[in-house]
Amino acid sequence: MAFRTAAALGLLMALPAAAQDAAPSQDQASMIAEIKTAEGESLGTATVAATPSGMMLVTLELQGVPPGIHGAHIHETGECAPPDFESAGGHLAGDKEHGIMAENGPHPGDLPNIHVPDSGTLMVEYFAAGLTPELMNDDDGSAIIIHEQPDDYVGQPSGHAGGRIGCGTFAQTQ
């Protein structure tokens, strides 16, 4: 696990300084999703915003999520039908394979695992390489899924992250 954490930190640290400091501008597209459980309880929001660098900034603001490590992914279909959220389809893949360890990866919708403390409250930001407004805003939209287990960053097609405990569909904010 330490290797994966170090690799992820190395990836983030390797970003150009302009990308690390990029903030969404007022005239760039952004999308928001309210993440809910199958019972309709809110777990928080996911916001995705274009940055001047061209990378997308993903912000997760969560509460009430079970403590532990969970996979988080942007999925290919903007639908969250309970009880299992399978209607969101697979990861937003583009022409890539799942996982940071994949030769032809990662999917544009692959995000790092979230480490939820005992409080169940978390706020994180990620730059998502390969994610674009065009991929997210196709004819059937996109959704964010929080999984019950961590993503192993290798397993095909979804990293063995287990069941889907939260889902939200993205909508334009502007």
C-alpha positions, 0 to 999 in steps of 0.5 A: 500500500505504501508503494501505491501511496508514494506512486500517487503522490509522485504523480501529483507532484510531477504535475507542472506548477501551473496545473498544481495551482490552477483554479477554475475560472468563472467562464469554464464549465463545471458540473456538480452531483449530489451523492446519495445512498440507495435510501436517498440519504445525502452523502455530499457532493462531487464537483468537477471543474475545468481549469486553465491548464486543461486538467479537470479538478474533482472536489469531493465533499462528503459526510456520513460515509462509512469510515475506511478506504473506498474506491471513487470513480466517474461512471459512464452513464448519468443515472443512479437507480437504486438499490445497486446503482448498476444503471450508472454503467462502468467507469468512464473509460474512453479508450483506456484500461482501468487502473494506474498500473495498467499499460494503457491506463488509467480510465479518465474516470479513475480517481484515487481511493478516498480514506474516510476518517471515523467522523465520516466527513472528508473533503479532497481535491484531485486533478483528473488526467484525461477527463474532459467535459466532452466525455462527461457530457455525452448523450447519456451524461455521467455519474460518480460512484462511491464503492464499499471497498478500496480500488486495487488500481489493477483489477479489470475492469473496475479494481475489485472495489465492491458494491456501490454505496453512493451515486450522484448524476452530474449536472452543469452549474453554468 
